[in-house]
């Protein structure tokens, strides 16, 4: 179920409520990445979406992230980037 959508310039983020919890689809230059934030609140998912469209973090446009198509909620940008 679609919860909300954020966009700015070439960035768009879509928050969805799935059976397992919230997921945030991130789009940039026709590339999509999904962040599963299942164990977090709707407010947390909104923060992820807002931070992405404001350019506070980026998605991997080439290849994949450590062999996977998505980052999970245990991704830590200070350690993993």
N, CA, C and O atoms as a MOPAC input file, in Angstrom:
PM7 MOZYME 1SCF
protein

 N      0.83900 1    -1.16500 1     0.00000 1
 C      0.00000 1     0.00000 1     0.00000 1
 C      0.89500 1     1.24300 1     0.00000 1
 O      1.82700 1     1.34900 1     0.79800 1
 N      0.60400 1     2.16900 1    -0.89400 1
 C      1.34300 1     3.41900 1    -0.98200 1
 C      1.02100 1     4.28900 1     0.22000 1
 O     -0.14700 1     4.50900 1     0.54100 1
 N      2.07000 1     4.79100 1     0.89200 1
 C      1.88900 1     5.64800 1     2.06100 1
 C      2.12200 1     7.10200 1     1.67600 1
 O      1.27600 1     7.95900 1     1.93100 1
 N      3.27600 1     7.38300 1     1.05700 1
 C      3.57000 1     8.74500 1     0.62200 1
 C      4.69400 1     8.73100 1    -0.39500 1
 O      5.34100 1     7.70900 1    -0.62400 1
 N      4.91000 1     9.89100 1    -1.00200 1
 C      5.91000 1    10.01400 1    -2.05300 1
 C      6.59700 1    11.36900 1    -1.91500 1
 O      5.95500 1    12.38100 1    -1.63200 1
 N      7.90300 1    11.37000 1    -2.12000 1
 C      8.70500 1    12.58800 1    -2.04300 1
 C      9.50500 1    12.69300 1    -3.33300 1
 O      9.89800 1    11.67100 1    -3.89500 1
 N      9.75800 1    13.92300 1    -3.81900 1
 C     10.59800 1    14.08800 1    -4.98500 1
 C     11.21300 1    15.47700 1    -5.00600 1
 O     10.66300 1    16.43800 1    -4.46900 1
 N     12.38100 1    15.54800 1    -5.65100 1
 C     13.08700 1    16.80300 1    -5.86000 1
 C     14.09400 1    16.57500 1    -6.98200 1
 O     14.93800 1    15.68200 1    -6.90000 1
 N     13.99800 1    17.38900 1    -8.03100 1
 C     14.86000 1    17.26600 1    -9.20500 1
 C     14.83200 1    15.84000 1    -9.74600 1
 O     13.76600 1    15.35400 1   -10.12600 1
 N     15.97700 1    15.15600 1    -9.79100 1
 C     16.04300 1    13.81300 1   -10.37000 1
 C     15.89400 1    12.70500 1    -9.32600 1
 O     16.16900 1    11.54200 1    -9.62100 1
 N     15.46800 1    13.04600 1    -8.12800 1
 C     15.32000 1    12.06300 1    -7.04600 1
 C     13.86400 1    11.92300 1    -6.64800 1
 O     13.12400 1    12.90300 1    -6.55600 1
 N     13.46900 1    10.67200 1    -6.41400 1
 C     12.10600 1    10.38700 1    -5.96700 1
 C     12.16000 1     9.24800 1    -4.96300 1
 O     12.94400 1     8.31100 1    -5.11700 1
 N     11.33200 1     9.33100 1    -3.94100 1
 C     11.25000 1     8.27500 1    -2.92600 1
 C      9.77700 1     7.95300 1    -2.68400 1
 O      8.94600 1     8.84900 1    -2.54000 1
 N      9.47500 1     6.66600 1    -2.64300 1
 C      8.11300 1     6.19000 1    -2.43000 1
 C      8.10600 1     5.29600 1    -1.19100 1
 O      8.86500 1     4.33100 1    -1.10100 1
 N      7.24100 1     5.63300 1    -0.24300 1
 C      7.11300 1     4.82600 1     0.97700 1
 C      5.91400 1     3.90600 1     0.81000 1
 O      4.81300 1     4.33900 1     0.47100 1
 N      6.16000 1     2.62700 1     1.05700 1
 C      5.09200 1     1.62000 1     0.97600 1
 C      4.98200 1     0.88500 1     2.30200 1
 O      5.98200 1     0.65500 1     2.98200 1
 N      3.76900 1     0.52200 1     2.66100 1
 C      3.52100 1    -0.31200 1     3.84000 1
 C      3.25600 1    -1.72200 1     3.33500 1
 O      2.24700 1    -1.98000 1     2.67800 1
 N      4.15800 1    -2.61500 1     3.64600 1
 C      4.02100 1    -4.01800 1     3.27600 1
 C      3.63500 1    -4.81800 1     4.51400 1
 O      3.62800 1    -4.28900 1     5.62600 1
 N      3.32400 1    -6.05400 1     4.32400 1
 C      2.94700 1    -6.93800 1     5.42100 1
 C      4.04900 1    -7.01900 1     6.48200 1
 O      3.76000 1    -7.12300 1     7.67500 1
 N      5.31500 1    -6.97100 1     6.04400 1
 C      6.45700 1    -7.07800 1     6.95400 1
 C      6.78000 1    -5.74900 1     7.63500 1
 O      7.41600 1    -5.73400 1     8.68900 1
 N      6.34900 1    -4.63600 1     7.04400 1
 C      6.65500 1    -3.30500 1     7.56800 1
 C      6.85700 1    -2.32400 1     6.43500 1
 O      6.43900 1    -2.57800 1     5.30600 1
 N      7.49300 1    -1.20900 1     6.72800 1
 C      7.68100 1    -0.15900 1     5.72600 1
 C      8.86900 1    -0.45400 1     4.81900 1
 O      9.86900 1    -1.03700 1     5.23700 1
 N      8.72300 1    -0.02600 1     3.54700 1
 C      9.80300 1    -0.10400 1     2.57400 1
 C      9.84300 1     1.22700 1     1.83000 1
 O      8.80500 1     1.82800 1     1.55300 1
 N     11.05500 1     1.67900 1     1.50900 1
 C     11.23300 1     2.94300 1     0.80200 1
 C     11.93700 1     2.64700 1    -0.52000 1
 O     13.07300 1     2.17400 1    -0.54300 1
 N     11.24300 1     2.93400 1    -1.61100 1
 C     11.83500 1     2.79200 1    -2.94100 1
 C     12.48500 1     4.11300 1    -3.30400 1
 O     11.84300 1     5.16300 1    -3.25200 1
 N     13.75400 1     4.06400 1    -3.67200 1
 C     14.52200 1     5.25000 1    -4.01800 1
 C     14.83300 1     5.22400 1    -5.50500 1
 O     15.32900 1     4.22200 1    -6.02000 1
 N     14.54900 1     6.30500 1    -6.18800 1
 C     14.75800 1     6.38900 1    -7.62900 1
 C     15.67200 1     7.55700 1    -7.95400 1
 O     15.49200 1     8.66200 1    -7.44300 1
 N     16.66000 1     7.30100 1    -8.81500 1
 C     17.53000 1     8.36300 1    -9.31500 1
 C     18.04000 1     7.94600 1   -10.69100 1
 O     18.61200 1     6.86800 1   -10.85400 1
 N     17.82500 1     8.81000 1   -11.66800 1
 C     18.29500 1     8.53500 1   -13.03700 1
 C     17.86900 1     7.15000 1   -13.52400 1
 O     18.69500 1     6.39700 1   -14.04000 1
 N     16.61800 1     6.81600 1   -13.37000 1
 C     16.05500 1     5.54200 1   -13.83100 1
 C     16.63500 1     4.32800 1   -13.12300 1
 O     16.51800 1     3.21200 1   -13.63100 1
 N     17.25300 1     4.51500 1   -11.97000 1
 C     17.74700 1     3.39700 1   -11.17300 1
 C     16.96000 1     3.35200 1    -9.87900 1
 O     16.64700 1     4.39400 1    -9.30400 1
 N     16.63700 1     2.15600 1    -9.41800 1
 C     15.82200 1     1.99200 1    -8.20600 1
 C     16.56500 1     1.15300 1    -7.17700 1
 O     17.23400 1     0.17400 1    -7.50800 1
 N     16.42900 1     1.55800 1    -5.93400 1
 C     16.94700 1     0.78600 1    -4.81000 1
 C     15.85100 1     0.75800 1    -3.74800 1
 O     15.15300 1     1.75400 1    -3.55800 1
 N     15.69400 1    -0.35200 1    -3.06700 1
 C     14.68300 1    -0.46800 1    -2.01600 1
 C     15.36800 1    -0.61000 1    -0.66800 1
 O     16.25300 1    -1.44600 1    -0.48700 1
 N     14.94500 1     0.21900 1     0.26700 1
 C     15.42000 1     0.10700 1     1.65300 1
 C     14.28800 1    -0.48900 1     2.47400 1
 O     13.21200 1     0.09800 1     2.58500 1
 N     14.53500 1    -1.64300 1     3.04100 1
 C     13.54400 1    -2.29700 1     3.89700 1
 C     13.77800 1    -1.82600 1     5.32400 1
 O     14.80800 1    -2.12400 1     5.92800 1
 N     12.82300 1    -1.09500 1     5.84700 1
 C     12.92700 1    -0.57600 1     7.21300 1
 C     11.78900 1    -1.17800 1     8.03700 1
 O     11.06100 1    -0.47100 1     8.73400 1
 N     11.65700 1    -2.47900 1     7.94000 1
 C     10.54400 1    -3.21800 1     8.52900 1
 C     10.40200 1    -3.02400 1    10.03400 1
 O      9.28100 1    -2.97900 1    10.54200 1
 N     11.49000 1    -2.91000 1    10.74100 1
 C     11.43400 1    -2.80600 1    12.19800 1
 C     11.41300 1    -1.36400 1    12.69800 1
 O     11.69400 1    -1.10000 1    13.86700 1
 N     11.07900 1    -0.43800 1    11.80700 1
 C     11.06500 1     0.97800 1    12.15400 1
 C      9.68400 1     1.57300 1    11.92000 1
 O      8.81400 1     0.94700 1    11.31400 1
 N      9.50100 1     2.78700 1    12.40800 1
 C      8.21000 1     3.47500 1    12.32900 1
 C      8.01700 1     4.14700 1    10.96100 1
 O      8.94000 1     4.23500 1    10.15100 1
 N      6.79600 1     4.61200 1    10.74000 1
 C      6.49500 1     5.37800 1     9.53700 1
 C      7.33100 1     6.65900 1     9.50800 1
 O      7.78900 1     7.08200 1     8.44700 1
 N      7.52300 1     7.26500 1    10.65900 1
 C      8.33800 1     8.47400 1    10.76100 1
 C      9.77600 1     8.20900 1    10.30300 1
 O     10.37900 1     9.04200 1     9.62700 1
 N     10.31200 1     7.06900 1    10.66700 1
 C     11.66400 1     6.69200 1    10.25100 1
 C     11.72100 1     6.54900 1     8.72900 1
 O     12.65300 1     7.04000 1     8.09200 1
 N     10.72200 1     5.87600 1     8.14900 1
 C     10.65900 1     5.70200 1     6.69600 1
 C     10.57600 1     7.06600 1     6.00200 1
 O     11.20000 1     7.27400 1     4.96200 1
 N      9.81200 1     7.98300 1     6.57500 1
 C      9.71300 1     9.33300 1     6.01600 1
 C     11.06000 1    10.04900 1     6.07300 1
 O     11.41800 1    10.76400 1     5.13700 1
 N     11.80100 1     9.86600 1     7.15200 1
 C     13.13000 1    10.47000 1     7.26500 1
 C     14.06800 1     9.92900 1     6.18600 1
 O     14.83000 1    10.68900 1     5.58900 1
 N     14.01500 1     8.63200 1     5.93700 1
 C     14.83900 1     8.03100 1     4.88700 1
 C     14.49600 1     8.67600 1     3.54500 1
 O     15.38900 1     9.07500 1     2.79800 1
 N     13.20900 1     8.77600 1     3.24300 1
 C     12.76600 1     9.35600 1     1.97600 1
 C     13.20000 1    10.81500 1     1.85200 1
 O     13.74000 1    11.21500 1     0.82000 1
 N     12.97100 1    11.60100 1     2.87900 1
 C     13.33600 1    13.02000 1     2.84600 1
 C     14.84000 1    13.20300 1     2.71600 1
 O     15.29400 1    14.03300 1     1.92900 1
 N     15.61200 1    12.44600 1     3.47100 1
 C     17.06900 1    12.55700 1     3.40400 1
 C     17.59100 1    12.21700 1     2.01400 1
 O     18.52400 1    12.85300 1     1.52400 1
 N     16.99300 1    11.22100 1     1.38400 1
 C     17.42800 1    10.84800 1     0.04000 1
 C     17.12900 1    11.95600 1    -0.96600 1
 O     18.01800 1    12.36200 1    -1.71400 1
 N     15.89700 1    12.45000 1    -0.99700 1
 C     15.56000 1    13.47000 1    -1.99900 1
 C     16.30900 1    14.77900 1    -1.75000 1
 O     16.50400 1    15.56000 1    -2.68100 1
 N     16.73000 1    15.03000 1    -0.51800 1
 C     17.52000 1    16.22200 1    -0.21900 1
 C     19.00800 1    16.02700 1    -0.51900 1
 O     19.79900 1    16.95900 1    -0.37800 1
 N     19.38700 1    14.80800 1    -0.93400 1
 C     20.76400 1    14.54300 1    -1.32600 1
 C     21.71000 1    14.23800 1    -0.18600 1
 O     22.92600 1    14.33600 1    -0.35200 1
 N     21.17200 1    13.86700 1     0.98100 1
 C     22.03100 1    13.56600 1     2.12000 1
 C     22.72000 1    12.21100 1     2.00500 1
 O     23.72200 1    11.96600 1     2.67600 1
 N     22.18900 1    11.33200 1     1.16200 1
 C     22.87200 1    10.08600 1     0.83100 1
 C     22.49400 1     9.70400 1    -0.58400 1
 O     21.52100 1    10.21500 1    -1.13700 1
 N     23.25600 1     8.81700 1    -1.16100 1
 C     23.05300 1     8.41400 1    -2.54600 1
 C     22.82500 1     6.91700 1    -2.63800 1
 O     23.04600 1     6.18200 1    -1.67500 1
 N     22.38500 1     6.47800 1    -3.79200 1
 C     22.22600 1     5.05500 1    -4.04700 1
 C     23.29000 1     4.62500 1    -5.05000 1
 O     23.84200 1     5.44400 1    -5.78400 1
 N     23.56300 1     3.34100 1    -5.06500 1
 C     24.52500 1     2.78600 1    -6.00500 1
 C     23.86200 1     2.67800 1    -7.37100 1
 O     22.89500 1     1.93600 1    -7.54100 1
 N     24.38400 1     3.42200 1    -8.34700 1
 C     23.79600 1     3.39400 1    -9.67600 1
 C     24.43400 1     2.34100 1   -10.56800 1
 O     23.83300 1     1.93400 1   -11.56300 1
 N     25.61100 1     1.90200 1   -10.24000 1
 C     26.30200 1     0.89700 1   -11.03500 1
 C     26.35000 1    -0.40500 1   -10.26200 1
 O     26.72800 1    -0.41500 1    -9.09000 1
 N     25.98000 1    -1.48300 1   -10.88500 1
 C     26.05900 1    -2.78500 1   -10.22500 1
 C     25.10500 1    -2.88900 1    -9.05400 1
 O     23.96500 1    -2.42900 1    -9.12300 1
 N     25.57300 1    -3.49000 1    -7.99400 1
 C     24.71600 1    -3.69600 1    -6.84100 1
 C     25.47600 1    -3.36400 1    -5.56800 1
 O     26.66400 1    -3.04200 1    -5.61200 1
 N     24.81000 1    -3.43900 1    -4.46500 1
 C     25.39600 1    -3.12400 1    -3.16900 1
 C     25.83200 1    -4.41500 1    -2.49900 1
 O     25.00000 1    -5.18400 1    -2.01900 1
 N     27.13400 1    -4.65100 1    -2.46800 1
 C     27.68900 1    -5.86300 1    -1.86100 1
 C     27.02200 1    -7.14400 1    -2.36700 1
 O     26.80800 1    -8.08900 1    -1.60700 1
 N     26.69700 1    -7.15900 1    -3.66000 1
 C     26.11400 1    -8.35400 1    -4.25000 1
 C     24.61300 1    -8.44600 1    -4.10800 1
 O     24.02100 1    -9.43200 1    -4.54700 1
 N     23.97800 1    -7.46000 1    -3.51200 1
 C     22.53000 1    -7.47700 1    -3.34400 1
 C     21.91800 1    -6.28200 1    -4.06000 1
 O     22.61000 1    -5.30000 1    -4.32800 1
 N     20.64200 1    -6.35300 1    -4.37100 1
 C     19.94100 1    -5.27200 1    -5.03700 1
 C     19.38600 1    -4.24900 1    -4.05900 1
 O     18.85600 1    -3.22700 1    -4.49600 1
 N     19.48200 1    -4.47500 1    -2.77700 1
 C     18.90100 1    -3.55000 1    -1.80900 1
 C     19.72900 1    -3.52800 1    -0.53800 1
 O     20.42800 1    -4.48700 1    -0.21200 1
 N     19.63600 1    -2.41100 1     0.17300 1
 C     20.27700 1    -2.29900 1     1.47400 1
 C     19.22900 1    -2.64700 1     2.51300 1
 O     18.05200 1    -2.33200 1     2.33900 1
 N     19.63900 1    -3.28500 1     3.57500 1
 C     18.69200 1    -3.67400 1     4.61400 1
 C     18.74400 1    -2.68200 1     5.76200 1
 O     19.57400 1    -1.77300 1     5.76500 1
 N     17.87000 1    -2.84900 1     6.72700 1
 C     17.81400 1    -1.91400 1     7.83200 1
 C     19.02300 1    -2.02100 1     8.76700 1
 O     19.16200 1    -1.19700 1     9.67100 1
 N     19.89200 1    -3.00400 1     8.57600 1
 C     21.10600 1    -3.06500 1     9.39000 1
 C     22.29500 1    -2.42300 1     8.65900 1
 O     23.44000 1    -2.59000 1     9.07800 1
 N     22.02600 1    -1.68700 1     7.56700 1
 C     23.04900 1    -0.91800 1     6.86000 1
 C     23.44100 1     0.28800 1     7.71000 1
 O     22.57200 1     1.03600 1     8.15900 1
 N     24.71800 1     0.48100 1     7.93200 1
 C     25.22100 1     1.61900 1     8.69500 1
 C     26.14700 1     2.42400 1     7.78300 1
 O     27.24100 1     1.95600 1     7.46700 1
 N     25.73800 1     3.62800 1     7.34800 1
 C     26.53800 1     4.38300 1     6.40100 1
 C     27.93400 1     4.75100 1     6.89800 1
 O     28.84500 1     4.92000 1     6.08800 1
 N     28.12200 1     4.87700 1     8.21200 1
 C     29.44200 1     5.21800 1     8.73100 1
 C     30.39600 1     4.02600 1     8.65700 1
 O     31.61100 1     4.20500 1     8.58200 1
 N     29.85600 1     2.83400 1     8.67900 1
 C     30.68500 1     1.63100 1     8.65200 1
 C     30.73800 1     1.02900 1     7.25000 1
 O     31.79900 1     0.59100 1     6.80500 1
 N     29.61000 1     1.00500 1     6.55300 1
 C     29.49800 1     0.28300 1     5.28100 1
 C     29.86700 1     1.07400 1     4.04600 1
 O     30.14300 1     0.47200 1     3.00800 1
 N     29.88500 1     2.39400 1     4.10700 1
 C     30.23700 1     3.16400 1     2.90400 1
 C     31.71300 1     3.40000 1     2.77900 1
 O     32.15800 1     4.03100 1     1.82100 1

